[in-house]
Amino acid sequence: MTDLQQRHQHLQKRYAAERRFKAYGLAAIIFALGFLAIMLVTITVSAIPAFTQTYIKLNVEFDQKVIDKSGERNVVEMRKSDFQKIIRQGIYDLFPEVTKRKAKKKLKTLLSSEAGYHISSALLSGDKPDLGFIDTKREIWVKSSDDVDSFIKGFINRDIDEDKRRIKDNQITWIDQLQADGRLERRFNWDFFIFADSRSPEDAGIRGAVVGSFFTLLITLVLSFPLGVLAAVYLEEFSKPSKITDFIEVNINNLAAVPSIVFGLLGLALFLNFFNMPRSAPLVGGMVLSLMTLPTIIITTRAALKSVPPSIREAALGIGASKMQTILHHVLPLAMPGALTGAIIGMARALGETAPLLMIGMVAFIVDIPQGVTDPATVLPVQIYIWADSPERAFQAKMSAAILVLLFFLVVMNAIAVMLRRRYERRW
């Protein structure tokens, strides 16, 4: 074999190896995208039932003897009335043949246990509500129970033995009759976005968790971004090489890789046990997450400061600017897009954290929308964790829907980071 043939054979082997390497890389990307698609499709399919809710139409008589026993039209007292009793009577009237006590107990379970509260809130909202509904009979739509909703959505099979399903045969008969009479309807579940968490699956929503996440991230941003930028400016522009500086830099890099639960333990020991700060509050959650986010912001800001060409500093100093003026007026503004990008990526990571917040008590069951940073609250990842541990089928669907909402916020935050980098980044 001639030398030319050997070289040609060697080139063919090298080209073949390059083609195999490209094929392996492409296969890895397709493999990863395939699993990502499977995950997203699975979550989406599981979440679809959470976006609809079954309602039952009733003819309800708002008896004054139940709503306003004193006859004084005192709205505060009327709100305490047993509206659930009125709602129950509405479904009893639809099935007058149901007279036995045990059957009536089964019949009333077709309705949501919170239906009366929602009707009361709708009719008696505001300081001066219209009380014209008293002693009138009206058609109203109320939420069905979780069992009825699950049955309508196909999660409960009517063909299996009665003792193996939550809906009994007589309840199925009543549901079929309601459907035949046009008194059952599935609607878009706006309450999922309006309500906070609830023991009743049909009433559970994510608004409380979303507001809690907002307050927590607000505290995180307010604390971590200024401190991170100032620390990066000092380490990059003012500090001189020394053992102390090297020690600080090594620890910053190490802290970026520390498991997040360690920051939760720190927050539990420092903020709750030592400073006695409020438990399960966005203020404490934000402080814990700011500790976790600080290393990321410092590292990215330092990288952004290093990317500014030395000629910028030299030109500013050459025309008489002080070192502080050079940094604040020239270097830092040019590095700010990179710092903002790092901050947003750090905030996106903080948004998805659960472990450190579990350690400071943000796993509590919260039914009220937090009004401030010191009110008890939970966050979206913790809400997902709570619902994942619930046995009801509806909570599983709402867990998947909450995951979609969380992924949406994460995608938006990362898209903002990419947009800022592309729009303001300068290439030297």
PAZARO-125601 format. One record per residue (C-alpha): residue number from 1; residue in three letters; chain; x, y, z. Coordinates in steps of 0.25 Angstrom, whole numbers, plus 2048, in hexadecimal, padded with zeros to 3 digits. Example, Ala and Ser with C-alpha at 12.3 -4.5 7.8 and 13.67 -1.06 7.14 Angstrom:
<vovexs>
- nr|rest|kette|east|north|up
- 1|Ala|A|831|7EE|81F
- 2|Ser|A|837|7FC|81D
</vovexs>
This chain:
<vovexs>
- nr|rest|kette|east|north|up
- 1|Met|A|800|800|800
- 2|Thr|A|806|80D|7FC
- 3|Asp|A|807|819|805
- 4|Leu|A|7FC|821|7FE
- 5|Gln|A|7F3|815|800
- 6|Gln|A|7F6|814|80F
- 7|Arg|A|7F3|823|810
- 8|His|A|7E6|822|809
- 9|Gln|A|7E2|816|811
- 10|His|A|7E6|81E|81E
- 11|Leu|A|7DD|82A|819
- 12|Gln|A|7D1|821|816
- 13|Lys|A|7D2|81B|825
- 14|Arg|A|7D3|829|82A
- 15|Tyr|A|7C7|82E|822
- 16|Ala|A|7BF|822|827
- 17|Ala|A|7C3|824|835
- 18|Glu|A|7BE|833|834
- 19|Arg|A|7B1|82E|82D
- 20|Arg|A|7AF|824|839
- 21|Phe|A|7B2|82F|843
- 22|Lys|A|7A8|838|83D
- 23|Ala|A|79E|82D|83C
- 24|Tyr|A|7A0|82A|84B
- 25|Gly|A|79E|839|84E
- 26|Leu|A|791|83A|846
- 27|Ala|A|78C|82D|84C
- 28|Ala|A|78E|832|85A
- 29|Ile|A|787|83F|857
- 30|Ile|A|77B|838|850
- 31|Phe|A|77B|82E|85C
- 32|Ala|A|77B|83A|866
- 33|Leu|A|770|841|85E
- 34|Gly|A|768|835|85D
- 35|Phe|A|768|833|86D
- 36|Leu|A|764|842|86E
- 37|Ala|A|759|840|865
- 38|Ile|A|754|834|86C
- 39|Met|A|755|83B|879
- 40|Leu|A|74D|848|874
- 41|Val|A|742|83F|86D
- 42|Thr|A|740|837|87A
- 43|Ile|A|73F|843|883
- 44|Thr|A|736|84A|879
- 45|Val|A|72D|83E|877
- 46|Ser|A|72C|83D|887
- 47|Ala|A|72A|84B|889
- 48|Ile|A|71E|84D|87F
- 49|Pro|A|713|848|889
- 50|Ala|A|717|853|893
- 51|Phe|A|713|85E|889
- 52|Thr|A|705|85A|889
- 53|Gln|A|6FA|858|894
- 54|Thr|A|6ED|852|895
- 55|Tyr|A|6E1|85A|899
- 56|Ile|A|6D3|857|89D
- 57|Lys|A|6C6|860|89A
- 58|Leu|A|6BD|861|8A6
- 59|Asn|A|6B0|868|8A9
- 60|Val|A|6B3|86E|8B6
- 61|Glu|A|6A9|876|8BF
- 62|Phe|A|6B0|880|8C8
- 63|Asp|A|6A8|87F|8D4
- 64|Gln|A|6A8|88B|8DE
- 65|Lys|A|6A7|882|8EA
- 66|Val|A|6B4|87C|8E7
- 67|Ile|A|6BC|888|8E1
- 68|Asp|A|6B6|893|8EA
- 69|Lys|A|6B0|88E|8F6
- 70|Ser|A|6AF|89B|8FD
- 71|Gly|A|6AA|8A2|8F1
- 72|Glu|A|6B3|8AE|8F3
- 73|Arg|A|6BB|8AC|8E6
- 74|Asn|A|6C8|8AC|8ED
- 75|Val|A|6D2|8A8|8E2
- 76|Val|A|6DD|8A4|8EC
- 77|Glu|A|6D3|89A|8F3
- 78|Met|A|6CD|895|8E6
- 79|Arg|A|6DB|891|8E1
- 80|Lys|A|6DB|887|8ED
- 81|Ser|A|6CE|881|8E9
- 82|Asp|A|6CD|872|8E5
- 83|Phe|A|6CD|874|8D6
- 84|Gln|A|6D2|866|8D4
- 85|Lys|A|6C4|861|8DA
- 86|Ile|A|6BD|869|8CF
- 87|Ile|A|6C6|863|8C4
- 88|Arg|A|6C3|855|8CA
- 89|Gln|A|6B4|858|8C9
- 90|Gly|A|6B5|85C|8BB
- 91|Ile|A|6BB|84E|8B7
- 92|Tyr|A|6B0|847|8C0
- 93|Asp|A|6A5|84E|8B8
- 94|Leu|A|6AB|848|8AB
- 95|Phe|A|6A9|83A|8B1
- 96|Pro|A|69C|83A|8B9
- 97|Glu|A|69C|82B|8B9
- 98|Val|A|6A9|82A|8C1
- 99|Thr|A|6A3|82A|8D0
- 100|Lys|A|6AC|821|8D8
- 101|Arg|A|6B6|828|8E0
- 102|Lys|A|6C2|81F|8DB
- 103|Ala|A|6BE|822|8CD
- 104|Lys|A|6BD|831|8CF
- 105|Lys|A|6CB|830|8D5
- 106|Lys|A|6D0|82A|8C8
- 107|Leu|A|6C8|834|8C0
- 108|Lys|A|6CE|840|8C7
- 109|Thr|A|6DC|83B|8C4
- 110|Leu|A|6DA|83E|8B5
- 111|Leu|A|6DC|84D|8B9
- 112|Ser|A|6E9|854|8BD
- 113|Ser|A|6EA|855|8CC
- 114|Glu|A|6EE|864|8C9
- 115|Ala|A|6E3|867|8C0
- 116|Gly|A|6DB|86F|8CB
- 117|Tyr|A|6E7|877|8CE
- 118|His|A|6E9|87B|8C0
- 119|Ile|A|6DA|87F|8BE
- 120|Ser|A|6DB|887|8CA
- 121|Ser|A|6E7|88E|8C6
- 122|Ala|A|6E1|891|8B8
- 123|Leu|A|6D4|896|8BD
- 124|Leu|A|6D9|89E|8C9
- 125|Ser|A|6E6|8A4|8C4
- 126|Gly|A|6E9|8B3|8C6
- 127|Asp|A|6E4|8BC|8D1
- 128|Lys|A|6D6|8BE|8CB
- 129|Pro|A|6D2|8B2|8C4
- 130|Asp|A|6C5|8B0|8BD
- 131|Leu|A|6BC|8A8|8C6
- 132|Gly|A|6B1|8A6|8BC
- 133|Phe|A|6B3|898|8BB
- 134|Ile|A|6AD|895|8C9
- 135|Asp|A|6A0|88D|8C9
- 136|Thr|A|6A2|88B|8BA
- 137|Lys|A|6A4|87E|8B2
- 138|Arg|A|6B0|87E|8A8
- 139|Glu|A|6B7|875|89F
- 140|Ile|A|6C6|875|8A2
- 141|Trp|A|6D2|86C|89E
- 142|Val|A|6DA|866|8AA
- 143|Lys|A|6E7|85E|8AA
- 144|Ser|A|6E5|84F|8AA
- 145|Ser|A|6EE|847|8B4
- 146|Asp|A|6FB|841|8B0
- 147|Asp|A|6F5|833|8AE
- 148|Val|A|6EB|838|8A5
- 149|Asp|A|6F5|840|89D
- 150|Ser|A|6FE|834|89C
- 151|Phe|A|6F3|82B|898
- 152|Ile|A|6EF|835|88C
- 153|Lys|A|6FD|836|888
- 154|Gly|A|6FE|826|887
- 155|Phe|A|708|824|893
- 156|Ile|A|6FD|81B|89A
- 157|Asn|A|6F9|80F|892
- 158|Arg|A|6EA|80C|894
- 159|Asp|A|6EC|7FD|88F
- 160|Ile|A|6F4|7F9|89B
- 161|Asp|A|6EE|7F3|8A8
- 162|Glu|A|6E7|7FE|8B0
- 163|Asp|A|6F0|7FB|8BD
- 164|Lys|A|6FC|7FE|8B5
- 165|Arg|A|6F8|80C|8B0
- 166|Arg|A|6F5|819|8B8
- 167|Ile|A|6E8|81C|8B0
- 168|Lys|A|6DD|812|8B3
- 169|Asp|A|6D2|80D|8AA
- 170|Asn|A|6C7|816|8AF
- 171|Gln|A|6D0|822|8AE
- 172|Ile|A|6D3|81E|89F
- 173|Thr|A|6C4|81D|89D
- 174|Trp|A|6C3|82B|8A2
- 175|Ile|A|6CE|831|89A
- 176|Asp|A|6C9|82A|88D
- 177|Gln|A|6BB|831|890
- 178|Leu|A|6C2|83E|892
- 179|Gln|A|6C9|83D|885
- 180|Ala|A|6BC|839|87E
- 181|Asp|A|6B5|845|883
- 182|Gly|A|6C1|84E|87F
- 183|Arg|A|6C5|852|88D
- 184|Leu|A|6D3|84D|88C
- 185|Glu|A|6DD|856|885
- 186|Arg|A|6ED|856|884
- 187|Arg|A|6F3|864|884
- 188|Phe|A|700|86A|883
- 189|Asn|A|706|86A|892
- 190|Trp|A|70A|879|894
- 191|Asp|A|70A|876|8A3
- 192|Phe|A|717|86E|8A1
- 193|Phe|A|71D|87C|89E
- 194|Ile|A|715|884|8A8
- 195|Phe|A|715|87B|8B5
- 196|Ala|A|71F|877|8BF
- 197|Asp|A|721|869|8C4
- 198|Ser|A|715|861|8CA
- 199|Arg|A|712|854|8D0
- 200|Ser|A|708|852|8C5
- 201|Pro|A|70E|84F|8B8
- 202|Glu|A|703|856|8B0
- 203|Asp|A|707|863|8B7
- 204|Ala|A|716|862|8B7
- 205|Gly|A|71E|86D|8AF
- 206|Ile|A|72B|872|8AD
- 207|Arg|A|729|881|8B0
- 208|Gly|A|72E|881|8BE
- 209|Ala|A|73B|879|8BA
- 210|Val|A|73D|883|8AE
- 211|Val|A|73C|88F|8B7
- 212|Gly|A|745|888|8C1
- 213|Ser|A|74F|885|8B6
- 214|Phe|A|74F|894|8B2
- 215|Phe|A|751|899|8C0
- 216|Thr|A|75C|88F|8C2
- 217|Leu|A|763|892|8B5
- 218|Leu|A|762|8A1|8B7
- 219|Ile|A|769|8A0|8C5
- 220|Thr|A|774|897|8BE
- 221|Leu|A|776|8A1|8B3
- 222|Val|A|777|8AE|8BC
- 223|Leu|A|781|8A7|8C5
- 224|Ser|A|789|89F|8BC
- 225|Phe|A|78B|8A7|8AF
- 226|Pro|A|791|8B4|8B6
- 227|Leu|A|79A|8AC|8BF
- 228|Gly|A|79E|8A3|8B4
- 229|Val|A|7A2|8AE|8AB
- 230|Leu|A|7A9|8B6|8B5
- 231|Ala|A|7B1|8AA|8BA
- 232|Ala|A|7B5|8A6|8AC
- 233|Val|A|7B9|8B5|8A9
- 234|Tyr|A|7C2|8B5|8B6
- 235|Leu|A|7C8|8A7|8B3
- 236|Glu|A|7CB|8AA|8A4
- 237|Glu|A|7CF|8B9|8A4
- 238|Phe|A|7D4|8BD|8B2
- 239|Ser|A|7D9|8B1|8BA
- 240|Lys|A|7E7|8AD|8B9
- 241|Pro|A|7ED|89F|8B8
- 242|Ser|A|7EE|899|8C6
- 243|Lys|A|7EB|88C|8CE
- 244|Ile|A|7DE|893|8D3
- 245|Thr|A|7DA|896|8C5
- 246|Asp|A|7DD|888|8C0
- 247|Phe|A|7D6|882|8CC
- 248|Ile|A|7C9|88A|8C9
- 249|Glu|A|7C9|887|8BA
- 250|Val|A|7CB|878|8BD
- 251|Asn|A|7BF|878|8C6
- 252|Ile|A|7B6|880|8BD
- 253|Asn|A|7B9|875|8B2
- 254|Asn|A|7B6|86A|8BC
- 255|Leu|A|7AA|871|8C1
- 256|Ala|A|7A4|870|8B3
- 257|Ala|A|7A5|861|8B3
- 258|Val|A|79F|85F|8C2
- 259|Pro|A|792|857|8C2
- 260|Ser|A|787|861|8C4
- 261|Ile|A|782|85A|8D1
- 262|Val|A|78E|85E|8D8
- 263|Phe|A|789|86D|8D6
- 264|Gly|A|77C|868|8DC
- 265|Leu|A|783|863|8E8
- 266|Leu|A|78A|870|8E9
- 267|Gly|A|77E|878|8E8
- 268|Leu|A|777|86F|8F3
- 269|Ala|A|782|871|8FC
- 270|Leu|A|785|880|8FA
- 271|Phe|A|778|887|8F6
- 272|Leu|A|76E|87E|8FD
- 273|Asn|A|775|879|90A
- 274|Phe|A|77F|884|90C
- 275|Phe|A|777|891|907
- 276|Asn|A|769|88B|90A
- 277|Met|A|764|890|8FC
- 278|Pro|A|756|88C|8F7
- 279|Arg|A|755|87D|8F3
- 280|Ser|A|750|87A|8E5
- 281|Ala|A|751|889|8E1
- 282|Pro|A|756|88E|8D3
- 283|Leu|A|760|897|8DA
- 284|Val|A|768|88B|8E0
- 285|Gly|A|766|883|8D3
- 286|Gly|A|76C|88E|8CB
- 287|Met|A|778|890|8D5
- 288|Val|A|77B|881|8D4
- 289|Leu|A|77A|881|8C5
- 290|Ser|A|782|88E|8C4
- 291|Leu|A|78E|886|8CB
- 292|Met|A|78C|87B|8C1
- 293|Thr|A|78C|885|8B5
- 294|Leu|A|797|88E|8B9
- 295|Pro|A|7A3|885|8B4
- 296|Thr|A|79C|884|8A6
- 297|Ile|A|79B|893|8A5
- 298|Ile|A|7A9|896|8AA
- 299|Ile|A|7AF|88C|8A0
- 300|Thr|A|7A7|891|894
- 301|Thr|A|7A9|8A0|897
- 302|Arg|A|7B8|89E|899
- 303|Ala|A|7B9|897|88B
- 304|Ala|A|7B1|8A2|885
- 305|Leu|A|7BB|8AC|88B
- 306|Lys|A|7C7|8A4|886
- 307|Ser|A|7C1|8A5|878
- 308|Val|A|7C1|8B4|878
- 309|Pro|A|7CE|8B8|870
- 310|Pro|A|7DA|8BE|878
- 311|Ser|A|7D9|8C9|86D
- 312|Ile|A|7CC|8CE|873
- 313|Arg|A|7D3|8D0|881
- 314|Glu|A|7DF|8D6|87B
- 315|Ala|A|7D8|8E0|873
- 316|Ala|A|7CF|8E5|87F
- 317|Leu|A|7DB|8E6|888
- 318|Gly|A|7E3|8ED|87C
- 319|Ile|A|7D9|8F9|87C
- 320|Gly|A|7DA|8FB|88B
- 321|Ala|A|7CF|8F2|891
- 322|Ser|A|7D1|8EC|89E
- 323|Lys|A|7D1|8DD|8A0
- 324|Met|A|7C3|8DD|8A6
- 325|Gln|A|7BE|8E6|89B
- 326|Thr|A|7C4|8DC|891
- 327|Ile|A|7BD|8D0|897
- 328|Leu|A|7B0|8D7|89A
- 329|His|A|7AE|8DF|88D
- 330|His|A|7B5|8D6|883
- 331|Val|A|7B9|8C8|887
- 332|Leu|A|7AC|8C4|88F
- 333|Pro|A|7A2|8C9|885
- 334|Leu|A|7A9|8C1|87A
- 335|Ala|A|7A9|8B4|883
- 336|Met|A|79B|8B6|888
- 337|Pro|A|794|8AE|87D
- 338|Gly|A|79D|8A2|882
- 339|Ala|A|79A|8A5|890
- 340|Leu|A|78B|8A5|88E
- 341|Thr|A|78B|898|886
- 342|Gly|A|792|891|891
- 343|Ala|A|788|897|89B
- 344|Ile|A|77C|892|893
- 345|Ile|A|782|884|892
- 346|Gly|A|785|884|8A1
- 347|Met|A|776|889|8A3
- 348|Ala|A|771|87E|89A
- 349|Arg|A|779|874|8A2
- 350|Ala|A|773|87A|8AF
- 351|Leu|A|765|879|8A9
- 352|Gly|A|766|86A|8A8
- 353|Glu|A|76C|867|8B5
- 354|Thr|A|765|85F|8BF
- 355|Ala|A|76E|859|8CA
- 356|Pro|A|773|866|8D0
- 357|Leu|A|765|86B|8D2
- 358|Leu|A|760|85E|8D8
- 359|Met|A|76A|860|8E3
- 360|Ile|A|765|86D|8E7
- 361|Gly|A|756|869|8E7
- 362|Met|A|751|86D|8DA
- 363|Val|A|74A|860|8D8
- 364|Ala|A|73F|864|8E1
- 365|Phe|A|730|863|8DC
- 366|Ile|A|72D|872|8D9
- 367|Val|A|71F|875|8D4
- 368|Asp|A|720|884|8D5
- 369|Ile|A|727|88D|8CA
- 370|Pro|A|733|893|8D0
- 371|Gln|A|732|8A3|8D1
- 372|Gly|A|740|8A5|8D4
- 373|Val|A|74E|89F|8D6
- 374|Thr|A|74C|89C|8E5
- 375|Asp|A|73E|894|8E3
- 376|Pro|A|73F|885|8E3
- 377|Ala|A|740|880|8D4
- 378|Thr|A|745|875|8CB
- 379|Val|A|74B|875|8BE
- 380|Leu|A|748|86D|8B1
- 381|Pro|A|753|862|8B2
- 382|Val|A|74E|85F|8C1
- 383|Gln|A|73F|860|8BC
- 384|Ile|A|743|855|8B2
- 385|Tyr|A|74A|84D|8BC
- 386|Ile|A|73D|84E|8C5
- 387|Trp|A|734|84A|8BA
- 388|Ala|A|73D|83E|8B6
- 389|Asp|A|73B|838|8C4
- 390|Ser|A|72C|839|8C3
- 391|Pro|A|724|82C|8C0
- 392|Glu|A|718|833|8B8
- 393|Arg|A|719|832|8A9
- 394|Ala|A|715|840|8A7
- 395|Phe|A|721|845|8AF
- 396|Gln|A|72A|83D|8A6
- 397|Ala|A|725|844|89A
- 398|Lys|A|726|851|8A1
- 399|Met|A|735|84E|8A4
- 400|Ser|A|738|84C|895
- 401|Ala|A|731|859|892
- 402|Ala|A|739|860|89C
- 403|Ile|A|746|85A|896
- 404|Leu|A|742|860|889
- 405|Val|A|740|86E|88F
- 406|Leu|A|74D|86C|896
- 407|Leu|A|754|868|889
- 408|Phe|A|74D|874|882
- 409|Phe|A|753|87E|88C
- 410|Leu|A|761|877|88B
- 411|Val|A|761|878|87C
- 412|Val|A|75C|887|87C
- 413|Met|A|768|88A|886
- 414|Asn|A|772|883|87D
- 415|Ala|A|76D|88A|871
- 416|Ile|A|76E|897|877
- 417|Ala|A|77C|894|87B
- 418|Val|A|77F|890|86C
- 419|Met|A|779|89C|867
- 420|Leu|A|780|8A6|870
- 421|Arg|A|78E|89F|86D
- 422|Arg|A|78B|8A0|85E
- 423|Arg|A|786|8AE|85E
- 424|Tyr|A|790|8B5|867
- 425|Glu|A|79C|8AC|866
- 426|Arg|A|7A8|8B2|85E
- 427|Arg|A|7B2|8AA|857
- 428|Trp|A|7C0|8B0|857
</vovexs>
